Every structure is written in structure tokens, then in C-alpha cells.
Amino acid sequence: MSPLYLLLPLSVLLILRTHVQATPSSSSSRFGPGSASVHNPKLPPPPLSSSKKFEGSSDLVNLRYHMGPVLSSSPINIYIIWYGKWALPQKILIKHFLSSISSDAPSPSVSEWWRTVSLYTDQTGANVSRSVVVAGEYSNHRYSLGTQLTRLSIQQVIASAVNSGSLPVDHRNGIYLILTSGDVIVQDFCRAVCGFHYFTFPSMVGYTLPYAWVGNSGEQCPEVCAYPFAVPGYIGRGGTAALSPPNGDVGVDGMISVIGHELAEMSSNPLVNAWYAGEDPTAPTEIGDLCEGLYGSGGGGGYIGAVMKDREGRSYNLNGGNGRRFLVQWLWSPVLKACAGPNALD
Ligand SMILES: *[C@@H]1O[C@H](CO)[C@@H](O)[C@H](O)[C@H]1NC(C)=O
């Protein structure tokens, strides 16, 4: 479900935030000798969701466990459905991010970022798995359900992939990740959500399987869903511009953070009955929602937080495998009771 970018009444949290001070200037970095600098740019706020950034530690965020399962079986098998037209470099970029979750890279790394997710446990004390693999892929390049999808027809996309035998039904370890290309219109995409996760219904798919959908916003609404690589109301010379994406693809680099958000929430709340805040299970606030738009220390109040900038001026906060760099939002830590990420400046 993950009502990513839905405006929930969390504004009360903003009043209580303690860390809103930040400086937009660069300083020398502990991340890589001379190769990167740290900056904390102030940007125009994203059109949705600005009420949800929250860095200060707080017991008032009442993230509670509702007795359901987490994804504790190892490895977590991701099955990707590429819906629509995808270029090979785009697929490789996303798969490099996913494979980075369980592989070593220089700190601050994607696998260190996932460590926050693995702090969540179920009622038996089992943690979310630290091992995540891409176990299968299926290309629906013929748009078999058209170029306009509803939330429910996304389940039919999964049904067609498993019923044709293209992807297995993996009850034990499987999660399904449906990625739509930039020309596919999805219900609520750009207006209320950039991605969501939920589980399939037996009447639609034949099974109950956790899944997430994320769309490429590059053509439709980059200033909403690929923020901060595109920002609303471009301000001309001398003003603030968008950040440069670490892999040169505004839409797909923007998807990476949304994919990270959804995977983290799906793993800690796969059937929407485990870890979430708020009283309304139809609009749960989950571990990604609480930290949306926050990528480093000193974020909030228009600042995204201190992140690194490479020699070409491209912003990132995590290292991955294959020499990749990514900019991925922070997640709520159940231990720190605050948003956390491995690039925190102590
Ligand atoms: C499992 O979660 C608990 C509680 O957050 C944490 O203390 C522990 O370090 C975690 N174990 C692993 C292996 O991540």
C-alpha cells in the first residue's frame, strides 16, 4: 500500500523536529580521498509529501508491530516484471542497485543502508533477511494490458506472468516488482503516488503474493517522482537547480530511491499487518514514508540532507557494486527511533 506521497496528517511531527539547521555549502569529505565533496542543497519543496520528512529522534512516532510476518526467509527472491519498453542500460542500472543490497561496497554502501531494514523482526524474533537476489525476470514489452493500468490491473500483469509459467509462484521467498516504462499511465501515478506495495488477491492471481509497483516518471512527472533530480518551478540563473543524477538518467535514478522505499516497506510490512504507524490500516505510514525526501544529516525544512557530490557534480549518498553510486532516501530505524542512513555525519 505504502501511500507514498499521500499527504497524511504528520505535520505535527514537523513542529517537534529538532534538526532543521543545515548549511548549503560544501565541505571536505570523509567519503573517498579527494573524490567527493559533501553538500546539503536547499531545493524547492516537492509537490507532494513535504510534510513527511522527519529526522529528529522521537518517541512520538508510534511505529508499532501488528503481529504479522516480515520477509525473514533467505534469500528474498525478487521477480522483476518489465512492463513496456525498457532499454538495456536502464535494466542493468536497476539490477545493479538490487544486487548491491547484498554485496559489499565501500562505505557508505547500499548493503549498510539495508541493515536498517534488517533490524525489523516478527513475533518469533526473526529479522528481515539481509540477503536479496533477483531470482527471475519477465519482459511484458507488448503492453499486454494496455498503456493505462489501474491498481487492480497491475495484479493482472502479475497473473499473466505467473499463469503463463514465465515466472514461478514463490510463496516462500518471492516478491514481485512491476516496473512500468515512462509511457505507461498508472492510476494515481504522479498525482498521489510514485510507487506502492501490496499483496495479490486469490481472485486475481490465484495466490497471495507481496508485490510492488514503481513507474518511470521521466516523461510524465520527474519533478514529482524523480525529485530531487527535477524540481518544481525551475528557478533560473542564480537560483536553485535540480541535482545531477548519479547515473545520468533522471527517470531511472529517481526510480531507484522509490524502489528502495518500496522494498524496505514490503520487507517490514509485506501483508500490511506488521510494522506501520497510524491508526488506519488502509493508510499506514511505513518505514519509508517517515523519511521521504531525506537523504542525509541536517535534512528537513527544504534541505535534502548532506550528500556527496562527485567530480562531475553528480549527487549520491550510497556506493553499490559495479562501481555504481545511488541517491536513496533514508529509512526509519526502530533502534534509533529516527531516520537513519550509513552516510550520517556523526
Ligand atoms: C535483529 O533485530 C534486532 C532488533 O532490532 C537487532 O537487535 C539485531 O541486531 C538484529 N539482528 C540482525 C542479524 O540483524
The ligand as an ORCA input file, in Angstrom:
! r2SCAN-3c Opt
* xyz 0 1
  C      17.610     -8.319     14.554
  O      16.847     -7.250     15.085
  C      17.190     -6.886     16.405
  C      16.156     -5.905     16.890
  O      16.136     -4.745     16.106
  C      18.600     -6.363     16.440
  O      18.973     -6.024     17.749
  C      19.543     -7.399     15.858
  O      20.840     -6.854     15.746
  C      19.059     -7.865     14.510
  N      19.893     -8.961     14.043
  C      20.430     -8.963     12.844
  C      21.202    -10.205     12.490
  O      20.306     -8.044     12.030
*
